[in-house]
């Protein structure tokens, strides 16, 4: 029994910062521009490549939304691990 990692497909604007090879990225975009989901995709890809990711936001609510999106990507492995415990 295994698990699957499901990442959302980034839209064109998200691809600009999700797929960049730059070490540091700052995204300037308006509301509902897909920043949180895009950064969660980027963070998940970096994590799977064995890298660490620092995510900073002005409020804890914004950090919580990022964490929720990241956990959604890794939902199967998280649930699989809980079954093993």
C-alpha positions as CSV (number, residue, x, y, z in Angstrom):
1,X,0.0,0.0,0.0
2,X,1.5,3.3,-1.0
3,X,0.5,6.9,-1.3
4,X,0.3,9.7,-3.9
5,X,1.4,13.3,-3.8
6,X,-1.0,15.5,-5.7
7,X,0.1,19.0,-6.6
8,X,-2.3,21.5,-8.1
9,X,-1.4,22.6,-11.7
10,X,0.0,26.1,-11.6
11,X,-1.5,28.7,-13.9
12,X,0.7,30.8,-16.2
13,X,1.5,33.5,-13.7
14,X,2.2,31.0,-11.0
15,X,4.6,29.1,-13.3
16,X,6.8,32.3,-13.4
17,X,7.7,31.9,-9.7
18,X,7.1,28.2,-9.2
19,X,9.5,27.1,-11.9
20,X,12.2,29.7,-11.4
21,X,15.7,28.5,-10.4
22,X,16.3,31.7,-8.3
23,X,17.1,31.1,-4.7
24,X,15.0,34.0,-3.3
25,X,11.6,34.9,-4.8
26,X,9.3,37.8,-4.0
27,X,5.9,37.8,-5.6
28,X,4.1,41.0,-6.1
29,X,0.5,40.3,-7.0
30,X,-3.0,41.4,-6.1
31,X,-5.7,39.6,-4.1
32,X,-6.7,36.1,-5.3
33,X,-3.7,35.9,-7.6
34,X,-2.8,32.4,-6.6
35,X,0.3,33.4,-4.5
36,X,-0.4,31.0,-1.6
37,X,-1.1,28.0,-3.7
38,X,1.8,28.8,-6.0
39,X,4.3,29.1,-3.1
40,X,2.9,25.9,-1.6
41,X,3.6,24.1,-4.9
42,X,7.1,25.6,-5.0
43,X,7.8,24.6,-1.3
44,X,6.5,21.1,-1.9
45,X,8.8,20.7,-4.9
46,X,11.8,22.0,-3.0
47,X,11.0,19.7,-0.1
48,X,10.8,16.7,-2.4
49,X,14.2,17.7,-3.8
50,X,15.6,17.6,-0.2
51,X,15.7,21.4,0.2
52,X,14.5,23.5,3.1
53,X,12.0,26.3,2.6
54,X,11.4,29.5,4.6
55,X,8.0,31.0,4.2
56,X,7.3,34.4,5.8
57,X,4.1,36.4,5.8
58,X,2.9,39.5,7.7
59,X,0.2,37.6,9.6
60,X,-0.3,34.2,11.2
61,X,-3.5,33.8,9.2
62,X,-1.5,34.0,6.0
63,X,1.0,31.5,7.3
64,X,-1.9,29.2,8.3
65,X,-3.3,29.3,4.7
66,X,0.1,28.4,3.3
67,X,0.4,25.5,5.8
68,X,-3.1,24.3,4.9
69,X,-2.2,24.3,1.2
70,X,1.1,22.5,1.9
71,X,-0.7,19.9,4.0
72,X,-3.3,19.4,1.3
73,X,-0.5,18.5,-1.2
74,X,1.0,16.0,1.3
75,X,-2.4,14.7,2.5
76,X,-1.8,11.1,1.4
77,X,1.6,10.6,2.9
78,X,0.4,12.3,6.2
79,X,-2.6,9.9,6.4
80,X,-0.4,6.9,5.4
81,X,2.0,7.7,8.2
82,X,-0.8,8.0,10.7
83,X,-2.0,4.6,9.7
84,X,1.4,3.2,10.5
85,X,1.5,4.7,14.0
